Amino acid sequence: MLSLACLAMLLWAASLANAATMKTVMDTVNLSPTGNVFANADYQRSQKFAVGSEDVRITSVTVNIIDSRGLAVPLIKLCDAAGANCESFTTSNPASPGHNVVNGSYVARAGTTVTTVFSCLCSGSDGYGIYSVRADVPDVTGPAPGYVFLAKAEGELMPSVSSLSPASGAISGGQPVTISGAYLSDVTDVKFGSASVASFTVLDANTITTEAPAQGAGTVDVTVTSPSGASATRASSRYTYIAPPASADGASTVPYGASNAPSR
């Protein structure tokens, strides 16, 4: 019989195995600003950062508000490099200057650039706004007291698929397939196209084994999903279903041991 101490250790180990791996993708929150910038309070400022080599679902942005005129409430959006396809984050404690945390969900794919868009609901009508780290904001004529936002973005590393072995099989399904990738420990679903597999085995953080479900001929994307989100579709995660060769014209398939000779 397991002791309470052993049971607690097993539960602790299981929780660690299923915990998402966190990553900081941008951190300027504790930098010393070089000065404030005069800007219109409604004008959006932004800061860009590169995601790196891994997919990340950004879940929180910590904003350090350095405020010299009244109260500044940050409004944060995460967007793509062009400033489009944005997701808004919600401010948890905007009542006073300092370190405010905004929460949300933004999927940042490997090799892309994310734009952090800051806007401001500033008290009063003084017209002072914000800037993000940079002292040389375009269209700004000179420095003046105002608001400075510094930020730190954090998120959960998402699962990824780097290869399939083999990468093809019969349309009837049943082909054993080894899925290699990263951050696979807490995967909850494996799909070939839109079809979920009947079962799969997580061997370690980098390997899953399963069997391909039956599907029609063609190529599909294999994706894995964890609480952090679904893996991206890439050339390395495609599986091809192959139909059996068609019989020759005029020929017919005869079961072994049978005859197609006419009866007398």
C-alpha positions in Angstrom: 0.0 0.0 0.0 1.4 3.4 -0.9 2.1 5.8 1.9 0.7 9.3 1.8 4.2 10.7 1.1 4.7 8.4 -1.9 1.3 9.3 -3.2 2.0 13.0 -2.9 5.3 12.5 -4.8 3.6 10.7 -7.6 0.9 13.4 -7.9 3.6 16.1 -7.9 5.5 14.3 -10.6 2.4 13.9 -12.7 1.6 17.6 -12.4 5.1 18.5 -13.6 4.8 16.1 -16.5 1.6 17.8 -17.7 2.6 21.4 -16.9 3.0 23.7 -19.8 6.5 25.0 -20.5 6.6 28.8 -20.3 8.7 31.1 -22.3 9.4 34.9 -22.1 9.4 36.2 -25.6 9.9 39.9 -24.8 11.2 41.7 -21.7 11.8 45.4 -21.4 9.7 45.9 -18.3 12.7 46.7 -16.0 14.7 48.8 -18.4 15.4 52.4 -17.4 13.5 54.8 -19.8 15.5 57.5 -21.5 12.7 60.1 -21.4 9.1 60.7 -22.0 7.6 61.6 -25.4 5.0 64.1 -26.3 2.2 62.5 -28.2 -1.6 62.5 -28.7 -3.2 60.3 -26.1 -5.3 58.5 -28.7 -2.3 57.7 -30.9 -1.3 54.1 -30.8 2.4 53.3 -30.3 3.8 49.9 -30.9 6.9 47.7 -30.2 7.9 44.7 -32.3 9.7 41.6 -31.3 10.7 38.3 -33.0 9.1 35.2 -31.7 12.1 32.8 -32.3 12.2 29.2 -33.3 9.2 27.9 -31.3 5.5 28.4 -31.4 4.2 30.3 -28.4 0.7 31.0 -27.1 1.2 34.4 -25.3 -1.1 34.5 -22.3 0.1 37.6 -20.3 1.8 40.9 -20.8 3.2 42.8 -17.8 3.2 46.5 -18.3 5.3 48.9 -16.3 3.6 52.3 -16.3 5.9 55.2 -15.5 3.4 58.0 -15.0 4.2 61.7 -14.4 0.8 63.1 -15.2 -2.3 61.5 -13.6 -3.3 58.0 -14.2 -2.6 56.0 -17.3 -4.6 52.8 -18.1 -2.9 50.6 -20.8 -4.9 49.1 -23.6 -2.9 46.3 -25.2 -3.3 44.4 -28.4 -1.0 41.8 -29.9 -0.9 41.8 -33.7 1.1 40.4 -36.6 4.0 42.3 -38.1 1.8 44.5 -40.2 -0.3 45.5 -37.2 -3.3 43.4 -38.3 -5.1 40.2 -37.1 -5.0 41.5 -33.5 -6.1 40.0 -30.2 -7.0 42.4 -27.3 -5.7 41.7 -23.8 -7.7 42.6 -20.7 -6.2 44.7 -17.9 -6.4 43.0 -14.5 -5.6 45.9 -12.2 -5.6 49.3 -14.0 -6.3 51.5 -11.1 -2.9 52.9 -10.5 0.5 53.3 -12.2 3.0 50.5 -11.7 3.3 46.9 -12.9 -0.1 46.0 -14.5 -0.8 42.6 -15.9 -3.0 42.1 -18.9 -4.3 38.7 -19.9 -5.4 37.1 -23.1 -4.4 34.6 -25.8 -2.4 35.2 -28.9 -0.8 32.4 -31.0 2.7 33.6 -32.1 4.1 31.2 -34.7 7.9 30.5 -35.0 9.8 32.8 -37.2 7.2 35.5 -37.2 7.2 39.0 -35.7 4.7 40.2 -33.2 3.6 43.9 -32.8 2.6 45.0 -29.3 0.2 47.9 -29.7 -0.1 50.3 -26.8 -2.9 52.8 -26.6 -3.9 55.0 -23.6 -6.9 56.2 -21.7 -5.1 59.1 -20.0 -6.8 61.2 -17.3 -7.6 64.8 -18.0 -7.2 66.6 -21.3 -3.5 67.3 -21.3 -2.9 65.4 -24.5 0.0 63.5 -23.2 0.3 59.9 -24.4 2.6 57.0 -24.4 5.6 55.4 -26.0 7.1 52.0 -25.9 10.8 52.0 -25.0 11.9 54.1 -28.0 12.8 57.7 -27.4 12.6 58.6 -31.1 9.0 58.0 -31.9 8.0 59.1 -35.4 5.9 62.3 -35.8 6.9 63.5 -32.3 8.4 66.9 -32.2 10.1 66.8 -28.8 10.2 65.3 -25.3 7.6 66.3 -22.6 6.3 64.8 -19.4 3.9 62.0 -20.1 3.5 58.2 -19.9 6.0 55.5 -20.6 5.0 51.9 -21.1 7.6 49.1 -20.8 6.5 45.5 -21.2 7.2 41.8 -20.7 5.3 39.2 -22.7 5.1 35.6 -21.6 3.4 32.5 -22.9 3.2 28.7 -23.2 5.3 26.8 -25.7 3.0 25.0 -28.1 3.5 21.5 -29.5 5.1 21.1 -32.9 5.5 18.3 -35.4 8.9 18.0 -37.1 8.6 14.6 -38.9 6.4 11.6 -39.5 7.7 8.1 -40.0 6.5 6.8 -42.3 4.9 9.8 -44.1 2.5 7.7 -46.2 0.2 4.7 -46.0 -2.8 2.9 -47.4 -6.3 4.5 -47.4 -7.5 1.6 -45.3 -5.6 3.0 -42.3 -3.9 1.0 -39.6 -0.4 2.1 -40.6 1.8 2.6 -37.4 3.2 6.1 -37.5 5.8 7.7 -35.2 5.3 11.5 -34.7 8.4 13.4 -33.8 8.3 17.0 -32.5 8.6 19.1 -29.4 6.5 19.8 -26.3 4.3 16.7 -26.8 4.1 15.6 -23.2 0.6 17.0 -22.6 -0.9 16.3 -26.0 -4.6 15.5 -25.8 -5.5 14.9 -29.4 -3.9 13.8 -32.7 -5.5 14.4 -36.0 -4.9 13.2 -39.6 -6.7 15.9 -41.5 -10.0 16.4 -39.6 -10.0 12.8 -38.3 -8.9 12.1 -34.7 -6.9 8.9 -34.2 -8.5 6.2 -32.0 -5.6 6.2 -29.6 -2.0 7.3 -29.3 0.9 6.8 -26.9 3.2 9.6 -25.7 6.6 8.1 -25.3 8.3 11.3 -24.2 8.3 15.0 -24.8 9.4 14.5 -28.4 7.7 11.3 -29.6 4.2 10.0 -30.1 3.2 6.7 -31.7 -0.2 6.0 -33.2 -2.0 4.5 -36.2 -3.3 6.4 -39.2 -7.1 6.3 -39.4 -8.7 5.3 -42.7 -9.2 8.2 -45.2 -9.5 8.8 -48.9 -6.5 9.1 -51.2 -4.5 12.4 -50.9 -2.3 14.4 -48.5 -3.5 15.7 -45.1 -1.9 17.7 -42.3 -1.1 15.9 -39.1 -1.7 18.1 -36.0 -1.3 17.6 -32.3 -3.3 19.6 -29.7 -2.4 20.3 -26.1 -3.9 22.8 -23.6 -1.6 25.4 -25.1 -3.1 25.0 -28.6 -2.7 23.1 -31.8 0.6 22.6 -33.7 1.2 24.5 -36.9 0.7 22.8 -40.3 4.0 22.5 -42.2 5.5 20.4 -44.9 7.1 18.2 -42.3 3.7 17.2 -40.8 2.0 16.0 -44.0 0.8 12.4 -44.5 -0.1 10.9 -47.8 -2.9 8.3 -48.2 -2.2 6.0 -51.2 -5.0 4.1 -53.0 -4.4 0.5 -54.1 -3.5 0.2 -57.8 -6.4 -0.2 -60.2 -6.8 -3.6 -62.0 -5.9 -3.9 -65.7 -8.8 -3.3 -68.2 -10.9 -6.3 -68.6 -9.4 -8.2 -65.7 -11.2 -9.2 -62.5 -10.0 -10.0 -59.1 -10.6 -13.7 -58.1 -10.2 -14.8 -54.5 -7.5 -17.3 -53.9 -8.7 -20.9 -54.5 -11.8 -19.8 -56.5 -12.4 -20.1 -60.2 -14.1 -17.9 -62.7 -14.7 -20.7 -65.2 -18.4 -21.1 -66.2 -20.2 -24.0 -64.6 -21.4 -26.8 -66.9 
